[in-house]
């Protein structure tokens, strides 16, 4: 893939991910904070965590796409190659969301 095509693909993905995030943000606007904060944080971590497409290239793709591709299509691939960083990002997102909820409860 050319550099221009690569950048256009990332631009299209980022735009679609932002639309999805905005819709989920709007849908969860009336939910309680302890429920919407972790869900929003997980969505951000899932949509915006990049990982290397392969060990031979420096191209990045969304980690969930790499994990899905490795799990379903690649016969000899390791799905946790991108799953490990994705899991770490999700755990970090949940910790930050829990801290956010705790601070908001403490000062309100």
C-alpha positions as CSV (number, residue, x, y, z in Angstrom):
1,X,0.0,0.0,0.0
2,X,1.3,3.4,-0.8
3,X,1.9,6.0,1.8
4,X,-1.0,8.1,0.6
5,X,-3.3,5.1,0.6
6,X,-2.1,4.2,4.1
7,X,-2.8,7.8,5.4
8,X,-6.2,7.8,3.7
9,X,-7.2,4.5,5.3
10,X,-6.2,5.8,8.7
11,X,-8.1,9.0,8.1
12,X,-11.2,7.1,7.1
13,X,-10.9,4.7,10.1
14,X,-10.4,7.6,12.5
15,X,-13.4,9.5,11.2
16,X,-15.6,6.4,11.5
17,X,-14.3,5.7,15.0
18,X,-15.0,9.3,16.0
19,X,-18.6,9.0,14.7
20,X,-19.1,5.7,16.6
21,X,-17.6,7.3,19.7
22,X,-19.9,10.4,19.4
23,X,-23.0,8.2,19.0
24,X,-22.1,6.0,22.0
25,X,-21.3,9.2,24.0
26,X,-24.8,10.6,23.1
27,X,-26.5,7.3,23.9
28,X,-24.9,7.0,27.3
29,X,-25.4,10.7,28.2
30,X,-28.2,10.0,30.7
31,X,-26.7,6.9,32.2
32,X,-25.2,6.9,35.7
33,X,-21.5,7.9,35.9
34,X,-20.3,4.6,37.3
35,X,-21.7,2.8,34.2
36,X,-21.0,5.2,31.4
37,X,-17.4,6.2,32.3
38,X,-16.0,2.6,32.1
39,X,-17.9,1.8,28.9
40,X,-16.7,5.0,27.2
41,X,-13.1,4.4,28.3
42,X,-13.3,0.8,27.0
43,X,-14.6,2.0,23.7
44,X,-11.8,4.5,23.4
45,X,-9.2,1.9,24.2
46,X,-10.7,-0.6,21.8
47,X,-11.0,1.8,18.9
48,X,-7.8,3.8,19.2
49,X,-5.1,1.3,20.3
50,X,-2.8,0.7,17.3
51,X,-0.4,-2.2,16.8
52,X,2.1,-3.5,14.1
53,X,0.5,-5.2,11.1
54,X,3.4,-7.7,10.9
55,X,6.9,-8.0,12.3
56,X,8.4,-7.2,8.9
57,X,6.8,-3.8,8.4
58,X,6.4,-0.7,10.5
59,X,2.7,-0.1,9.4
60,X,0.2,0.2,12.2
61,X,-3.5,-0.9,12.3
62,X,-6.1,-1.0,15.0
63,X,-5.2,-3.7,17.5
64,X,-8.6,-5.3,17.5
65,X,-8.5,-5.7,13.7
66,X,-5.0,-7.3,13.9
67,X,-6.2,-9.7,16.7
68,X,-9.4,-10.6,14.7
69,X,-7.4,-11.2,11.5
70,X,-4.8,-13.3,13.3
71,X,-7.5,-15.3,15.0
72,X,-9.8,-16.0,12.1
73,X,-7.7,-15.9,8.9
74,X,-4.0,-16.6,9.7
75,X,-3.3,-20.3,10.4
76,X,0.1,-19.9,12.0
77,X,-0.3,-16.4,13.6
78,X,-0.5,-15.6,17.3
79,X,-3.7,-13.6,18.1
80,X,-2.3,-12.4,21.4
81,X,0.4,-10.5,19.5
82,X,-2.0,-7.6,19.3
83,X,-4.3,-8.9,22.0
84,X,-1.8,-8.3,24.8
85,X,-1.4,-4.6,24.2
86,X,-5.1,-4.3,23.6
87,X,-5.8,-6.0,26.9
88,X,-3.3,-3.7,28.6
89,X,-5.0,-0.6,27.1
90,X,-8.4,-1.8,28.2
91,X,-7.1,-2.4,31.8
92,X,-5.5,1.0,31.9
93,X,-8.8,2.6,30.6
94,X,-10.8,0.9,33.3
95,X,-8.3,2.0,36.0
96,X,-8.5,5.6,34.7
97,X,-12.3,5.5,34.5
98,X,-12.5,4.1,38.1
99,X,-10.2,6.9,39.3
100,X,-12.4,9.5,37.4
101,X,-15.6,8.1,39.0
102,X,-13.9,8.1,42.5
103,X,-12.8,11.7,42.1
104,X,-16.1,12.9,40.8
105,X,-18.0,11.2,43.7
106,X,-15.6,12.6,46.2
107,X,-16.0,16.2,45.1
108,X,-19.8,16.1,44.4
